[in-house]
């Protein structure tokens, strides 16, 4: 089976830690973990992708993703399946909560990606429109380690269950 390429950008390590947890949940044999700071060139070889970012500087994409953007804007994702996740702080930055995830959604969508893993907005309190698919859904998994770390493991577990079939993985026992 084709492996899933999980590419993440992280500044203080939170998104990296969430990436590790997602890989554990989906099974380490099924996922190759890549930090976008150094491994971005490898994205081409995967048809199944998980993409994760934090948001910094009040609505800015995480720096390593930002540096990779010129390359990303030349890549093609037709026929590829992408699941997104974002980390942010809805209390400190409600107007720009998870904007980075929204920016990556726009870029991958423009370049032909098909998305899975939309996530309900119930249980979050924020006003930013960018990470939203519609009124009731984020474009990907929303993680807030700053304020809701007690919910993180359960959210990851549920989301991974949700995306497994589309990535050709059997449900966990
Ligand atoms: C100066 C500063 C600006 C931030 N700006 C945002 C923001 O605009 N939106 C958001 O959702 N989170 C924001 N955050 C919160 C981080 O995205 C959050 O702590 C995240 O988990 C960090 O993940 P990382 O260590 O993987 O980069 C900000 C944090 C700091 C300290």
Backbone and ligand atoms as CSV (ligand in chain L), in Angstrom:
chain,resi,resn,atom,element,x,y,z
A,1,UNK,N,N,0.821,-1.206,0.000
A,1,UNK,CA,C,0.000,0.000,0.000
A,1,UNK,C,C,0.862,1.266,0.000
A,2,UNK,N,N,0.403,2.264,-0.740
A,2,UNK,CA,C,1.128,3.542,-0.731
A,2,UNK,C,C,1.088,4.151,0.654
A,3,UNK,N,N,2.207,4.681,1.064
A,3,UNK,CA,C,2.234,5.343,2.369
A,3,UNK,C,C,1.627,6.743,2.285
A,4,UNK,N,N,1.246,7.243,3.450
A,4,UNK,CA,C,0.775,8.627,3.564
A,4,UNK,C,C,2.000,9.491,3.890
A,5,UNK,N,N,2.140,10.602,3.193
A,5,UNK,CA,C,3.187,11.568,3.538
A,5,UNK,C,C,2.597,12.637,4.441
A,6,UNK,N,N,3.098,12.724,5.673
A,6,UNK,CA,C,2.611,13.764,6.595
A,6,UNK,C,C,3.674,14.858,6.678
A,7,UNK,N,N,3.325,16.048,6.217
A,7,UNK,CA,C,4.250,17.187,6.214
A,7,UNK,C,C,3.729,18.244,7.181
A,8,UNK,N,N,4.582,18.671,8.102
A,8,UNK,CA,C,4.149,19.658,9.099
A,8,UNK,C,C,5.185,20.773,9.221
A,9,UNK,N,N,4.685,21.944,9.650
A,9,UNK,CA,C,5.566,23.062,9.979
A,9,UNK,C,C,5.320,23.450,11.420
A,10,UNK,N,N,6.380,23.645,12.182
A,10,UNK,CA,C,6.229,23.904,13.614
A,10,UNK,C,C,7.294,24.889,14.076
A,11,UNK,N,N,6.937,25.721,15.050
A,11,UNK,CA,C,7.915,26.683,15.574
A,11,UNK,C,C,8.367,26.289,16.989
A,12,UNK,N,N,7.398,26.102,17.897
A,12,UNK,CA,C,7.779,25.692,19.261
A,12,UNK,C,C,7.611,24.192,19.479
A,13,UNK,N,N,7.199,23.462,18.451
A,13,UNK,CA,C,7.132,22.006,18.559
A,13,UNK,C,C,5.743,21.431,18.733
A,14,UNK,N,N,4.731,22.289,18.902
A,14,UNK,CA,C,3.369,21.776,19.135
A,14,UNK,C,C,2.867,20.991,17.916
A,15,UNK,N,N,2.966,21.583,16.743
A,15,UNK,CA,C,2.446,20.919,15.539
A,15,UNK,C,C,3.227,19.638,15.250
A,16,UNK,N,N,4.508,19.654,15.570
A,16,UNK,CA,C,5.320,18.442,15.430
A,16,UNK,C,C,4.825,17.338,16.357
A,17,UNK,N,N,4.473,17.720,17.575
A,17,UNK,CA,C,3.973,16.734,18.535
A,17,UNK,C,C,2.627,16.169,18.076
A,18,UNK,N,N,1.770,17.034,17.540
A,18,UNK,CA,C,0.467,16.563,17.029
A,18,UNK,C,C,0.694,15.627,15.829
A,19,UNK,N,N,1.654,15.962,14.987
A,19,UNK,CA,C,1.976,15.103,13.831
A,19,UNK,C,C,2.385,13.708,14.307
A,20,UNK,N,N,3.193,13.655,15.341
A,20,UNK,CA,C,3.626,12.352,15.889
A,20,UNK,C,C,2.420,11.563,16.406
A,21,UNK,N,N,1.520,12.245,17.074
A,21,UNK,CA,C,0.339,11.560,17.619
A,21,UNK,C,C,-0.549,11.028,16.491
A,22,UNK,N,N,-0.688,11.803,15.423
A,22,UNK,CA,C,-1.489,11.349,14.281
A,22,UNK,C,C,-0.835,10.111,13.651
A,23,UNK,N,N,0.486,10.151,13.519
A,23,UNK,CA,C,1.203,8.994,12.950
A,23,UNK,C,C,1.034,7.762,13.844
A,24,UNK,N,N,1.078,7.958,15.155
A,24,UNK,CA,C,0.852,6.834,16.082
A,24,UNK,C,C,-0.557,6.269,15.892
A,25,UNK,N,N,-1.516,7.158,15.765
A,25,UNK,CA,C,-2.912,6.737,15.680
A,25,UNK,C,C,-3.198,5.991,14.369
A,26,UNK,N,N,-2.581,6.440,13.273
A,26,UNK,CA,C,-2.813,5.784,11.972
A,26,UNK,C,C,-1.914,4.571,11.785
A,27,UNK,N,N,-0.911,4.445,12.629
A,27,UNK,CA,C,0.052,3.349,12.504
A,27,UNK,C,C,1.326,3.839,11.847
A,28,UNK,N,N,2.425,3.715,12.566
A,28,UNK,CA,C,3.707,4.251,12.064
A,28,UNK,C,C,4.116,3.663,10.718
A,29,UNK,N,N,3.692,2.419,10.473
A,29,UNK,CA,C,4.059,1.774,9.198
A,29,UNK,C,C,3.335,2.406,8.009
A,30,UNK,N,N,2.256,3.135,8.310
A,30,UNK,CA,C,1.439,3.699,7.227
A,30,UNK,C,C,1.806,5.136,6.880
A,31,UNK,N,N,2.645,5.765,7.710
A,31,UNK,CA,C,2.879,7.206,7.594
A,31,UNK,C,C,4.374,7.526,7.584
A,32,UNK,N,N,4.791,8.357,6.640
A,32,UNK,CA,C,6.145,8.944,6.677
A,32,UNK,C,C,6.018,10.376,7.189
A,33,UNK,N,N,6.742,10.682,8.261
A,33,UNK,CA,C,6.691,12.038,8.836
A,33,UNK,C,C,7.778,12.910,8.225
A,34,UNK,N,N,7.395,14.137,7.827
A,34,UNK,CA,C,8.378,15.063,7.241
A,34,UNK,C,C,8.184,16.472,7.806
A,35,UNK,N,N,9.267,17.075,8.253
A,35,UNK,CA,C,9.213,18.486,8.641
A,35,UNK,C,C,9.400,19.327,7.369
A,36,UNK,N,N,8.481,20.252,7.134
A,36,UNK,CA,C,8.507,21.028,5.883
A,36,UNK,C,C,9.765,21.909,5.791
A,37,UNK,N,N,10.398,22.141,6.901
A,37,UNK,CA,C,11.622,22.970,6.869
A,37,UNK,C,C,12.682,22.349,5.977
A,38,UNK,N,N,12.663,20.983,5.918
A,38,UNK,CA,C,13.801,20.300,5.286
A,38,UNK,C,C,13.400,19.304,4.202
A,39,UNK,N,N,12.152,18.803,4.244
A,39,UNK,CA,C,11.774,17.664,3.392
A,39,UNK,C,C,10.752,17.998,2.307
A,40,UNK,N,N,10.452,19.260,2.110
A,40,UNK,CA,C,9.357,19.638,1.210
A,40,UNK,C,C,9.467,19.037,-0.180
A,41,UNK,N,N,10.689,18.894,-0.672
A,41,UNK,CA,C,10.897,18.375,-2.038
A,41,UNK,C,C,10.333,16.963,-2.202
A,42,UNK,N,N,10.123,16.276,-1.079
A,42,UNK,CA,C,9.652,14.885,-1.165
A,42,UNK,C,C,8.133,14.772,-1.339
A,43,UNK,N,N,7.437,15.898,-1.281
A,43,UNK,CA,C,5.975,15.853,-1.304
A,43,UNK,C,C,5.439,15.236,-2.598
A,44,UNK,N,N,6.142,15.468,-3.684
A,44,UNK,CA,C,5.734,14.974,-5.000
A,44,UNK,C,C,5.488,13.476,-5.050
A,45,UNK,N,N,6.185,12.720,-4.221
A,45,UNK,CA,C,6.124,11.266,-4.380
A,45,UNK,C,C,4.908,10.623,-3.709
A,46,UNK,N,N,4.077,11.422,-3.016
A,46,UNK,CA,C,2.916,10.863,-2.317
A,46,UNK,C,C,1.607,11.234,-3.018
A,47,UNK,N,N,0.666,10.248,-3.072
A,47,UNK,CA,C,-0.691,10.540,-3.543
A,47,UNK,C,C,-1.632,10.789,-2.373
A,48,UNK,N,N,-1.185,10.406,-1.167
A,48,UNK,CA,C,-1.986,10.617,0.052
A,48,UNK,C,C,-1.179,11.514,0.968
A,49,UNK,N,N,-1.770,12.644,1.336
A,49,UNK,CA,C,-1.014,13.623,2.123
A,49,UNK,C,C,-1.802,14.071,3.351
A,50,UNK,N,N,-1.086,14.263,4.452
A,50,UNK,CA,C,-1.618,14.985,5.608
A,50,UNK,C,C,-0.712,16.203,5.789
A,51,UNK,N,N,-1.349,17.353,5.933
A,51,UNK,CA,C,-0.620,18.622,5.946
A,51,UNK,C,C,-0.971,19.391,7.217
A,52,UNK,N,N,0.029,19.762,8.015
A,52,UNK,CA,C,-0.238,20.451,9.274
A,52,UNK,C,C,0.572,21.723,9.437
A,53,UNK,N,N,-0.088,22.740,10.004
A,53,UNK,CA,C,0.621,24.003,10.261
A,53,UNK,C,C,0.063,24.696,11.498
A,54,UNK,N,N,0.883,25.507,12.115
A,54,UNK,CA,C,0.409,26.452,13.120
A,54,UNK,C,C,0.211,27.805,12.439
A,55,UNK,N,N,-0.264,28.789,13.224
A,55,UNK,CA,C,-0.421,30.163,12.739
A,55,UNK,C,C,0.380,31.069,13.665
A,56,UNK,N,N,1.088,32.013,13.094
A,56,UNK,CA,C,1.931,32.909,13.905
A,56,UNK,C,C,1.718,34.365,13.503
A,57,UNK,N,N,2.219,35.254,14.323
A,57,UNK,CA,C,2.252,36.704,14.017
A,57,UNK,C,C,0.901,37.262,13.624
A,58,UNK,N,N,-0.132,36.784,14.307
A,58,UNK,CA,C,-1.503,37.246,14.072
A,58,UNK,C,C,-1.896,37.051,12.606
A,59,UNK,N,N,-2.152,35.802,12.267
A,59,UNK,CA,C,-2.696,35.486,10.949
A,59,UNK,C,C,-1.679,35.124,9.882
A,60,UNK,N,N,-0.448,34.828,10.305
A,60,UNK,CA,C,0.570,34.454,9.315
A,60,UNK,C,C,0.808,32.939,9.347
A,61,UNK,N,N,1.129,32.430,8.168
A,61,UNK,CA,C,1.483,31.022,8.034
A,61,UNK,C,C,2.784,30.743,8.787
A,62,UNK,N,N,2.908,29.555,9.355
A,62,UNK,CA,C,4.163,29.174,10.032
A,62,UNK,C,C,5.348,29.389,9.069
A,63,UNK,N,N,6.442,29.842,9.606
A,63,UNK,CA,C,7.557,30.351,8.789
A,63,UNK,C,C,8.107,29.360,7.747
A,64,UNK,N,N,8.253,28.100,8.141
A,64,UNK,CA,C,8.821,27.127,7.186
A,64,UNK,C,C,7.862,26.866,6.020
A,65,UNK,N,N,6.556,26.868,6.320
A,65,UNK,CA,C,5.570,26.758,5.235
A,65,UNK,C,C,5.635,27.991,4.340
A,66,UNK,N,N,5.796,29.142,4.988
A,66,UNK,CA,C,5.884,30.385,4.230
A,66,UNK,C,C,7.075,30.337,3.271
A,67,UNK,N,N,8.201,29.832,3.752
A,67,UNK,CA,C,9.396,29.715,2.904
A,67,UNK,C,C,9.186,28.729,1.754
A,68,UNK,N,N,8.349,27.706,2.010
A,68,UNK,CA,C,8.117,26.676,0.995
A,68,UNK,C,C,7.052,27.114,-0.027
A,69,UNK,N,N,6.318,28.173,0.278
A,69,UNK,CA,C,5.182,28.596,-0.553
A,69,UNK,C,C,5.540,28.778,-2.041
A,70,UNK,N,N,6.643,29.444,-2.377
A,70,UNK,CA,C,6.959,29.608,-3.811
A,70,UNK,C,C,7.050,28.269,-4.550
A,71,UNK,N,N,7.623,27.255,-3.900
A,71,UNK,CA,C,7.716,25.923,-4.509
A,71,UNK,C,C,6.325,25.283,-4.600
A,72,UNK,N,N,5.570,25.403,-3.481
A,72,UNK,CA,C,4.225,24.811,-3.431
A,72,UNK,C,C,3.353,25.357,-4.567
A,73,UNK,N,N,3.539,26.624,-4.879
A,73,UNK,CA,C,2.715,27.259,-5.902
A,73,UNK,C,C,3.085,26.823,-7.325
A,74,UNK,N,N,4.080,25.952,-7.445
A,74,UNK,CA,C,4.406,25.383,-8.757
A,74,UNK,C,C,4.023,23.903,-8.829
A,75,UNK,N,N,3.542,23.344,-7.720
A,75,UNK,CA,C,3.294,21.904,-7.669
A,75,UNK,C,C,1.866,21.577,-8.106
A,76,UNK,N,N,1.651,20.294,-8.452
A,76,UNK,CA,C,0.336,19.859,-8.934
A,76,UNK,C,C,-0.211,18.770,-8.026
A,77,UNK,N,N,-1.491,18.900,-7.646
A,77,UNK,CA,C,-2.087,17.940,-6.715
A,77,UNK,C,C,-3.337,17.280,-7.286
A,78,UNK,N,N,-3.538,17.361,-8.595
A,78,UNK,CA,C,-4.671,16.666,-9.211
A,78,UNK,C,C,-4.524,15.171,-8.919
A,79,UNK,N,N,-5.608,14.528,-8.520
A,79,UNK,CA,C,-5.570,13.094,-8.235
A,79,UNK,C,C,-4.999,12.764,-6.874
A,80,UNK,N,N,-4.626,13.770,-6.109
A,80,UNK,CA,C,-4.062,13.522,-4.767
A,80,UNK,C,C,-5.107,13.855,-3.696
A,81,UNK,N,N,-5.037,13.094,-2.596
A,81,UNK,CA,C,-5.969,13.276,-1.490
A,81,UNK,C,C,-5.245,13.920,-0.325
A,82,UNK,N,N,-5.824,15.006,0.199
A,82,UNK,CA,C,-5.163,15.786,1.248
A,82,UNK,C,C,-6.086,15.943,2.463
A,83,UNK,N,N,-5.545,15.672,3.645
A,83,UNK,CA,C,-6.227,15.978,4.912
A,83,UNK,C,C,-5.394,17.024,5.645
A,84,UNK,N,N,-6.057,18.059,6.148
A,84,UNK,CA,C,-5.350,19.162,6.794
A,84,UNK,C,C,-5.542,19.134,8.310
A,85,UNK,N,N,-4.538,19.604,9.042
A,85,UNK,CA,C,-4.779,19.931,10.457
A,85,UNK,C,C,-4.039,21.223,10.796
A,86,UNK,N,N,-4.594,21.945,11.766
A,86,UNK,CA,C,-3.986,23.206,12.176
A,86,UNK,C,C,-3.933,23.302,13.689
A,87,UNK,N,N,-2.922,24.006,14.196
A,87,UNK,CA,C,-2.842,24.305,15.621
A,87,UNK,C,C,-2.882,25.817,15.799
A,88,UNK,N,N,-3.550,26.254,16.866
A,88,UNK,CA,C,-3.653,27.682,17.124
A,88,UNK,C,C,-4.185,27.958,18.512
A,89,UNK,N,N,-4.510,29.226,18.740
A,89,UNK,CA,C,-4.947,29.705,20.054
A,89,UNK,C,C,-6.203,30.555,19.848
A,90,UNK,N,N,-7.368,29.951,20.119
A,90,UNK,CA,C,-8.644,30.635,19.844
A,90,UNK,C,C,-8.959,31.730,20.862
A,91,UNK,N,N,-8.331,31.688,22.034
A,91,UNK,CA,C,-8.582,32.712,23.050
A,91,UNK,C,C,-7.710,33.946,22.787
A,92,UNK,N,N,-6.445,33.711,22.515
A,92,UNK,CA,C,-5.521,34.815,22.260
A,92,UNK,C,C,-5.724,35.469,20.895
A,93,UNK,N,N,-6.114,34.657,19.915
A,93,UNK,CA,C,-6.189,35.145,18.522
A,93,UNK,C,C,-7.478,34.687,17.843
A,94,UNK,N,N,-8.650,35.059,18.424
A,94,UNK,CA,C,-9.919,34.556,17.857
A,94,UNK,C,C,-10.165,35.005,16.419
A,95,UNK,N,N,-9.679,36.193,16.060
A,95,UNK,CA,C,-9.927,36.715,14.700
A,95,UNK,C,C,-9.065,36.041,13.638
A,96,UNK,N,N,-7.985,35.409,14.080
A,96,UNK,CA,C,-7.069,34.773,13.115
A,96,UNK,C,C,-6.794,33.314,13.500
A,97,UNK,N,N,-7.733,32.755,14.287
A,97,UNK,CA,C,-7.564,31.367,14.734
A,97,UNK,C,C,-7.410,30.447,13.510
A,98,UNK,N,N,-6.284,29.728,13.457
A,98,UNK,CA,C,-6.027,28.727,12.409
A,98,UNK,C,C,-5.999,29.289,10.988
A,99,UNK,N,N,-5.678,30.547,10.854
A,99,UNK,CA,C,-5.593,31.131,9.506
A,99,UNK,C,C,-4.596,30.381,8.621
A,100,UNK,N,N,-3.523,29.906,9.228
A,100,UNK,CA,C,-2.511,29.179,8.441
A,100,UNK,C,C,-3.112,27.970,7.738
A,101,UNK,N,N,-3.961,27.232,8.458
A,101,UNK,CA,C,-4.603,26.064,7.846
A,101,UNK,C,C,-5.486,26.519,6.676
A,102,UNK,N,N,-6.185,27.634,6.864
A,102,UNK,CA,C,-7.031,28.162,5.789
A,102,UNK,C,C,-6.218,28.558,4.562
A,103,UNK,N,N,-5.047,29.140,4.805
A,103,UNK,CA,C,-4.193,29.542,3.674
A,103,UNK,C,C,-3.696,28.317,2.898
A,104,UNK,N,N,-3.316,27.279,3.628
A,104,UNK,CA,C,-2.846,26.070,2.931
A,104,UNK,C,C,-3.998,25.414,2.170
A,105,UNK,N,N,-5.201,25.457,2.744
A,105,UNK,CA,C,-6.367,24.917,2.034
A,105,UNK,C,C,-6.524,25.612,0.679
A,106,UNK,N,N,-6.461,26.919,0.701
A,106,UNK,CA,C,-6.644,27.682,-0.542
A,106,UNK,C,C,-5.588,27.303,-1.580
A,107,UNK,N,N,-4.351,27.183,-1.131
A,107,UNK,CA,C,-3.258,26.884,-2.066
A,107,UNK,C,C,-3.391,25.475,-2.643
A,108,UNK,N,N,-3.610,24.489,-1.761
A,108,UNK,CA,C,-3.730,23.109,-2.255
A,108,UNK,C,C,-4.980,22.951,-3.129
A,109,UNK,N,N,-6.048,23.655,-2.764
A,109,UNK,CA,C,-7.275,23.560,-3.558
A,109,UNK,C,C,-7.050,24.127,-4.963
A,110,UNK,N,N,-6.414,25.269,-5.021
A,110,UNK,CA,C,-6.130,25.912,-6.304
A,110,UNK,C,C,-5.269,25.017,-7.185
A,111,UNK,N,N,-4.448,24.203,-6.563
A,111,UNK,CA,C,-3.517,23.353,-7.301
A,111,UNK,C,C,-4.080,21.939,-7.511
A,112,UNK,N,N,-5.392,21.769,-7.243
A,112,UNK,CA,C,-6.081,20.553,-7.684
A,112,UNK,C,C,-6.325,19.463,-6.666
A,113,UNK,N,N,-5.976,19.697,-5.394
A,113,UNK,CA,C,-6.119,18.632,-4.392
A,113,UNK,C,C,-7.586,18.322,-4.100
A,114,UNK,N,N,-7.825,17.059,-3.734
A,114,UNK,CA,C,-9.138,16.650,-3.223
A,114,UNK,C,C,-8.997,16.514,-1.706
A,115,UNK,N,N,-9.937,17.084,-0.951
A,115,UNK,CA,C,-9.784,17.114,0.509
A,115,UNK,C,C,-10.680,16.110,1.216
A,116,UNK,N,N,-10.149,15.599,2.326
A,116,UNK,CA,C,-10.944,14.802,3.264
A,116,UNK,C,C,-10.666,15.368,4.663
A,117,UNK,N,N,-11.429,14.907,5.644
A,117,UNK,CA,C,-11.114,15.252,7.034
A,117,UNK,C,C,-11.645,16.590,7.505
A,118,UNK,N,N,-12.789,17.028,6.951
A,118,UNK,CA,C,-13.403,18.254,7.470
A,118,UNK,C,C,-13.848,17.997,8.913
A,119,UNK,N,N,-13.919,19.082,9.702
A,119,UNK,CA,C,-14.080,18.893,11.150
A,119,UNK,C,C,-15.107,19.877,11.703
A,120,UNK,N,N,-16.047,19.420,12.563
A,120,UNK,CA,C,-17.090,20.313,13.072
A,120,UNK,C,C,-16.552,21.452,13.946
A,121,UNK,N,N,-17.211,22.603,13.884
A,121,UNK,CA,C,-16.791,23.773,14.674
A,121,UNK,C,C,-17.413,23.785,16.074
A,122,UNK,N,N,-18.251,22.817,16.362
A,122,UNK,CA,C,-18.863,22.740,17.699
A,122,UNK,C,C,-17.767,22.586,18.750
A,123,UNK,N,N,-17.850,23.400,19.809
A,123,UNK,CA,C,-16.872,23.274,20.890
A,123,UNK,C,C,-15.707,24.243,20.771
A,124,UNK,N,N,-15.732,25.105,19.759
A,124,UNK,CA,C,-14.685,26.129,19.588
A,124,UNK,C,C,-15.376,27.496,19.621
A,125,UNK,N,N,-14.617,28.522,20.020
A,125,UNK,CA,C,-15.163,29.874,20.078
A,125,UNK,C,C,-14.172,30.827,19.406
A,126,UNK,N,N,-14.509,31.301,18.207
A,126,UNK,CA,C,-13.572,32.098,17.402
A,126,UNK,C,C,-14.372,32.846,16.334
A,127,UNK,N,N,-13.723,33.762,15.637
A,127,UNK,CA,C,-14.436,34.524,14.605
A,127,UNK,C,C,-13.758,34.476,13.232
A,128,UNK,N,N,-12.564,33.895,13.130
A,128,UNK,CA,C,-11.853,33.922,11.840
A,128,UNK,C,C,-12.585,33.105,10.784
A,129,UNK,N,N,-12.794,33.681,9.591
A,129,UNK,CA,C,-13.478,32.938,8.531
A,129,UNK,C,C,-12.549,32.011,7.731
A,130,UNK,N,N,-11.263,32.276,7.751
A,130,UNK,CA,C,-10.329,31.606,6.834
A,130,UNK,C,C,-10.256,30.074,6.970
A,131,UNK,N,N,-10.289,29.522,8.195
A,131,UNK,CA,C,-10.177,28.047,8.280
A,131,UNK,C,C,-11.493,27.312,8.081
A,132,UNK,N,N,-12.534,28.036,7.650
A,132,UNK,CA,C,-13.859,27.413,7.548
A,132,UNK,C,C,-14.171,26.905,6.144
A,133,UNK,N,N,-14.755,25.700,6.100
A,133,UNK,CA,C,-15.305,25.164,4.847
A,133,UNK,C,C,-16.704,25.754,4.651
A,134,UNK,N,N,-17.502,25.689,5.713
A,134,UNK,CA,C,-18.815,26.321,5.749
A,134,UNK,C,C,-19.060,26.726,7.198
A,135,UNK,N,N,-20.252,27.159,7.513
A,135,UNK,CA,C,-20.532,27.679,8.858
A,135,UNK,C,C,-20.228,26.655,9.954
A,136,UNK,N,N,-20.427,25.390,9.634
A,136,UNK,CA,C,-20.342,24.350,10.665
A,136,UNK,C,C,-19.069,23.508,10.632
A,137,UNK,N,N,-18.198,23.769,9.663
A,137,UNK,CA,C,-17.027,22.891,9.513
A,137,UNK,C,C,-15.737,23.656,9.228
A,138,UNK,N,N,-14.677,23.184,9.901
A,138,UNK,CA,C,-13.327,23.597,9.517
A,138,UNK,C,C,-12.896,22.803,8.284
A,139,UNK,N,N,-11.900,23.341,7.575
A,139,UNK,CA,C,-11.359,22.617,6.415
A,139,UNK,C,C,-10.514,21.413,6.834
A,140,UNK,N,N,-10.178,21.342,8.112
A,140,UNK,CA,C,-9.392,20.209,8.614
A,140,UNK,C,C,-9.479,20.155,10.128
A,141,UNK,N,N,-8.737,19.247,10.713
A,141,UNK,CA,C,-8.753,19.088,12.175
A,141,UNK,C,C,-8.216,20.346,12.862
A,142,UNK,N,N,-8.967,20.840,13.859
A,142,UNK,CA,C,-8.582,22.048,14.595
A,142,UNK,C,C,-8.081,21.668,15.988
A,143,UNK,N,N,-6.847,22.022,16.268
A,143,UNK,CA,C,-6.239,21.698,17.571
A,143,UNK,C,C,-5.856,23.000,18.278
A,144,UNK,N,N,-6.248,23.095,19.553
A,144,UNK,CA,C,-5.881,24.262,20.367
A,144,UNK,C,C,-5.221,23.772,21.645
A,145,UNK,N,N,-3.928,23.565,21.553
A,145,UNK,CA,C,-3.163,23.088,22.714
A,145,UNK,C,C,-3.051,24.161,23.792
A,146,UNK,N,N,-3.186,25.423,23.401
A,146,UNK,CA,C,-3.059,26.518,24.375
A,146,UNK,C,C,-4.224,26.529,25.368
A,147,UNK,N,N,-5.409,26.154,24.902
A,147,UNK,CA,C,-6.606,26.290,25.743
A,147,UNK,C,C,-7.407,25.001,25.930
A,148,UNK,N,N,-7.255,24.040,25.035
A,148,UNK,CA,C,-8.094,22.836,25.108
A,148,UNK,C,C,-7.252,21.561,24.975
A,149,UNK,N,N,-6.112,21.553,25.632
A,149,UNK,CA,C,-5.204,20.401,25.467
A,149,UNK,C,C,-5.842,19.102,25.969
A,150,UNK,N,N,-6.791,19.240,26.894
A,150,UNK,CA,C,-7.457,18.036,27.414
A,150,UNK,C,C,-8.326,17.361,26.352
A,151,UNK,N,N,-8.664,18.069,25.297
A,151,UNK,CA,C,-9.509,17.498,24.232
A,151,UNK,C,C,-8.701,16.962,23.057
A,152,UNK,N,N,-7.396,17.237,23.053
A,152,UNK,CA,C,-6.584,16.947,21.867
A,152,UNK,C,C,-6.556,15.463,21.499
A,153,UNK,N,N,-6.284,14.605,22.456
A,153,UNK,CA,C,-6.133,13.176,22.129
A,153,UNK,C,C,-7.420,12.605,21.552
A,154,UNK,N,N,-8.537,12.992,22.162
A,154,UNK,CA,C,-9.831,12.495,21.687
A,154,UNK,C,C,-10.123,13.025,20.276
A,155,UNK,N,N,-9.791,14.284,20.029
A,155,UNK,CA,C,-10.019,14.863,18.699
A,155,UNK,C,C,-9.179,14.132,17.645
A,156,UNK,N,N,-7.925,13.875,17.981
A,156,UNK,CA,C,-7.049,13.176,17.026
A,156,UNK,C,C,-7.592,11.778,16.731
A,157,UNK,N,N,-8.014,11.091,17.776
A,157,UNK,CA,C,-8.518,9.722,17.617
A,157,UNK,C,C,-9.735,9.719,16.670
A,158,UNK,N,N,-10.675,10.598,16.939
A,158,UNK,CA,C,-11.903,10.667,16.125
A,158,UNK,C,C,-11.588,11.024,14.680
A,159,UNK,N,N,-10.702,12.006,14.506
A,159,UNK,CA,C,-10.368,12.477,13.156
A,159,UNK,C,C,-9.679,11.381,12.369
A,160,UNK,N,N,-8.783,10.663,13.032
A,160,UNK,CA,C,-8.071,9.577,12.335
A,160,UNK,C,C,-9.045,8.480,11.924
A,161,UNK,N,N,-9.995,8.171,12.790
A,161,UNK,CA,C,-11.040,7.193,12.423
A,161,UNK,C,C,-11.779,7.661,11.171
A,162,UNK,N,N,-12.049,8.968,11.134
A,162,UNK,CA,C,-12.803,9.564,10.026
A,162,UNK,C,C,-12.034,9.478,8.707
A,163,UNK,N,N,-10.727,9.692,8.736
A,163,UNK,CA,C,-9.974,9.756,7.467
A,163,UNK,C,C,-9.444,8.390,7.018
A,164,UNK,N,N,-9.426,7.410,7.908
A,164,UNK,CA,C,-8.866,6.096,7.573
A,164,UNK,C,C,-9.396,5.501,6.262
A,165,UNK,N,N,-10.729,5.390,6.084
A,165,UNK,CA,C,-11.230,4.726,4.872
A,165,UNK,C,C,-10.738,5.398,3.586
A,166,UNK,N,N,-10.741,6.725,3.546
A,166,UNK,CA,C,-10.330,7.439,2.325
A,166,UNK,C,C,-8.855,7.214,2.017
A,167,UNK,N,N,-8.066,6.866,3.029
A,167,UNK,CA,C,-6.647,6.562,2.816
A,167,UNK,C,C,-6.409,5.059,2.664
A,168,UNK,N,N,-7.519,4.287,2.567
A,168,UNK,CA,C,-7.392,2.847,2.346
A,168,UNK,C,C,-6.939,2.081,3.570
A,169,UNK,N,N,-7.148,2.649,4.754
A,169,UNK,CA,C,-6.773,1.960,5.993
A,169,UNK,C,C,-8.022,1.380,6.649
A,170,UNK,N,N,-7.885,0.173,7.161
A,170,UNK,CA,C,-9.012,-0.456,7.855
A,170,UNK,C,C,-9.303,0.266,9.165
A,171,UNK,N,N,-10.545,0.169,9.617
A,171,UNK,CA,C,-10.901,0.746,10.923
A,171,UNK,C,C,-10.109,0.031,12.015
A,172,UNK,N,N,-9.788,0.762,13.064
A,172,UNK,CA,C,-9.079,0.160,14.200
A,172,UNK,C,C,-10.036,-0.706,14.996
A,173,UNK,N,N,-9.535,-1.786,15.600
A,173,UNK,CA,C,-10.410,-2.659,16.414
A,173,UNK,C,C,-10.828,-1.925,17.686
L,1,LIG,C1,C,3.099,35.879,18.956
L,1,LIG,C2,C,2.119,34.777,18.669
L,1,LIG,C3,C,1.211,34.920,17.639
L,1,LIG,C4,C,0.262,33.918,17.385
L,1,LIG,N1,N,-0.680,34.104,16.393
L,1,LIG,C5,C,-1.669,33.188,16.248
L,1,LIG,C6,C,-2.737,33.421,15.331
L,1,LIG,O1,O,-2.813,34.444,14.655
L,1,LIG,N2,N,-3.686,32.461,15.206
L,1,LIG,C7,C,-3.682,31.299,15.947
L,1,LIG,O2,O,-4.582,30.472,15.798
L,1,LIG,N3,N,-2.672,31.059,16.831
L,1,LIG,C8,C,-1.679,31.966,17.007
L,1,LIG,N4,N,-0.667,31.724,17.898
L,1,LIG,C9,C,-0.679,30.450,18.675
L,1,LIG,C10,C,0.183,29.339,18.037
L,1,LIG,O3,O,-0.178,29.076,16.705
L,1,LIG,C11,C,-0.010,28.062,18.850
L,1,LIG,O4,O,0.570,28.231,20.117
L,1,LIG,C12,C,0.525,26.826,18.167
L,1,LIG,O5,O,0.130,25.688,18.894
L,1,LIG,C13,C,2.043,26.840,18.016
L,1,LIG,O6,O,2.433,25.688,17.297
L,1,LIG,P1,P,3.949,25.407,16.835
L,1,LIG,O7,O,4.784,25.357,18.079
L,1,LIG,O8,O,3.865,24.077,16.179
L,1,LIG,O9,O,4.360,26.463,15.890
L,1,LIG,C14,C,0.270,32.718,18.174
L,1,LIG,C15,C,1.205,32.597,19.203
L,1,LIG,C16,C,2.106,33.602,19.473
L,1,LIG,C17,C,3.051,33.438,20.638
